[in-house]
Amino acid sequence: MISIDFILLVSTLMMFAGVYGFLTRKSTLAILLSIELMLNAANINFAVFNNLLFPNGHEGVFFAIFAIAIAAAESAIAIAIMINIYRQLQNISVDKLTKMKW
């Protein structure tokens, strides 16, 4: 069995990689992937801490599955918005999106 410390280390690395990608990338698609990476790190933590606190319960796993479903719907909507922006501006770089500002 894999130790909880190792799983939390992997989750922490995923979170930091997502934060780094979110802060440094200029493409909206790369930013979306970074957000998804951070959400998956949080879902791993839900499952691990559920197993640690309630070994016979599955509430954390069900909550993580629900969060994954919500994240998939959010990604579909975000990609649809990106496709619409690309059709209008021919670019999805965050620096070039000045039309959407007030």
N, C-alpha and C positions, 0 to 999 in steps of 0.2 A: 504494500500500500504506500502511496506517495504521502509524504508528510505535509502537514498543513502549512508549515513554514515555507516550504518550497512553492506551494501553490500561491500563497500570499506574496511571495517574492515575484513570481511570474505576473501576478495581477498588478503589482506595483510597477513593474517595468512596462507593462502594457499601458497603464494610466499615464506614466511619464512620457512614453512615446507618443501617445495621443495628444497630450498637452503640448509637447514640443512641435508636433506636426500642425496642430491648430494655430500655434503662434507664429510659425515660420513659413507656412505655405501660402501661395498666392492664388492657386486654383481652387475654385469652389468645390470641385469634386474631391480634391485632396483634403480639404477642410472637412467635408462630409465624412470621408473615410476615417479621419482622426477622431471625429465625434463618435463614430461607431466603435472605434477601438476603445475609447473611454467608457462607453456604455457596456461593452463586453467585459471590461475589467471589473466594473461594478457588479455585473451579473455573476461573475466568478466569486466575488466576495460574498454575495447573497448565499450562494450554494455552500461555500466553505463554512461560513459562520453558522448556517443552519445545521450543518452536519456536526459542528463543534458543540453547539448549545443544545440541540435536540436531535440526538443520533437516530431516533426512530421516526422523526417527523420529516415531512417533505414540503413544508410551506415555503421555504426559501427557494427550492428548486422550481416549484410552481410559479412563484413570484418572478424568478429569473426567466422562465419560459414566457410568461405574460409580457415582461419587459422586452424580450427579444421580438415578440410579435408587434409590439408598439413601435420599436425601433425600425422594423422592416417597413411598416406603414409610413413612418416618418421619412425613411430613405426614398421610398417610391414617390412621395409628394415632392421631396427636395430635388430628385432627379428630373421630375416633370417640370419643375420651375426652372432648373438649369437648361433643359432643352428649349423651353420657351425663351429664355434670355439669349441663348445661342442663336436661335432663329432670328431674333430682332437685332442683336448687336454683333454677331459673328465672333464673339469672344466671351469666355467665362472667367476671365481673370478678375480678382477682387478689385485690383487697382483701376480697372477700366469701367467699373459699374458706377458711373456717375449719374445715369438717367434715373435711377431709383431713389436718389437723394431728394430731400424736400426742397 
